[in-house]
Amino acid sequence: MPAANEERSQITTHILDTGTGRPASGVKATLEAKSASGWQEIGSGSTDADGRIKNLGPVQVEAGHYRISFETGAYFGKQGTETFFPAVTIDFFVNDVAEHYHVPLLISPFAYSTYRGS
């Protein structure tokens, strides 16, 4: 949970490195919302020691089309590990503004997976 003085974003993420079996810390992520004029950045952050970003964006978002871009190439590069994916981008819809949207990412140097978390 976020600290008492820190509110959790409506959209959060968690990254696990399945190659090492550990959280992926230090991965930069950017949250964007699609508008009539294109994509607009609404938040960003880096994963903590537990692989989480709890304050990625606003506490409340509107219904719409969103995406999170993860800088996975930089993460693997710092480890001296070759990767096929320099970045991972996940597009998704927020349909119910009363719900929390958790977007986990499982990564390895040559594969990734995601799902709708809670």
N, C-alpha and C positions, 0 to 999 in steps of 0.2 A: 504494500500500500504506500502511497505517497506520504511524505511527512505531513504533519498537521497543518502546516502553513502552505502546503503545495497541493493544488487540486489536480486530479487525474484528468487527462484528456479523454474526450469521448472516443477517440481512436487511439489505440495503443498497439504496440508490437513487441515481439519476443523472438530472438534469433538463437537457434541452437546449431552448433557445428557438429553434424553427425559423423564427420570424419574423425573427430577427436572425442566425441561424446561429452562435450562441454558447452557451456554458453559462449556465444560469440560476442566478446566485449570489444568496444571501440569501433563498431560499424556505424558509419554515418548514414542517416536516412532522412529523406525529404518527403513531406506530405503536401500534395497539391489537390486543388479542387478545380473541376472543369466548369468554365463559365462560357458565356456567349463569345467572349473574346479570346478564349483558349485556356490553357492551364495556368493557374495562379498558385504560387507557393503560399501555404498557410501555416507551415510549421516545419521544424527540423530538429534533429538531435542526434546523439550518439548513444549506442547501447552501453549500459552500465556493466559492472562485473558479473551480473546475473543474466546478461544478454537482453535486458529490457529497456524500453523507452516508455515511461509512464506519462510524460508530458510532451508528447510529439506535436500536438496541435491544440486547438481551442478546446475548452471545457464543453462547449456545445457547438455542433455543426448543423447545417441545414440538410435536408434530403438532397441527394445528388450523386454525381459521379466523382469518385476520388481515386487517387493512386499514391502509392508509396514507392519510392525509388531507393534501393539499397546499394551502397558502394562496396560490393562484395570483392571486387578485384583488389582494392586497396587493403582490405582485411587480409586476404590470402597473401598479397605481396609482402606485408609486414612480417608474415610467418615464413617467407621464402618458399611458398607453395604455389606451383603453377595452377591456374584455374582456367576453365573454358568460358566462364561467365564473368565479364568485368563488372556487370551490374545486373540487378534483378529488379524488375518493375512489376508491381501487382496492382491491377485495376479492380475496383469494386464499387458497389452501390450502397449508399446509406438510404434505406427506405423508411425506417422507423426511427425518428429523432429521439425517442424516449429510451432506445437501447444503447448499450455500450458495444463498440465494434473493436474486437481484438483480432489482429491480423498477424499470426505467427509465421515464421519462415524457418524452414529446416534447410541448411546448406551443407554442401560438400564441394570439393574442387570441381567436380564434373556433373553435378546434379543439384536440383533444389525442388522443394515441395512447400505447399502452403495449404491452409484451410481456414475456415471461419471459426475462431475461438470464442471464448466467453470471458 
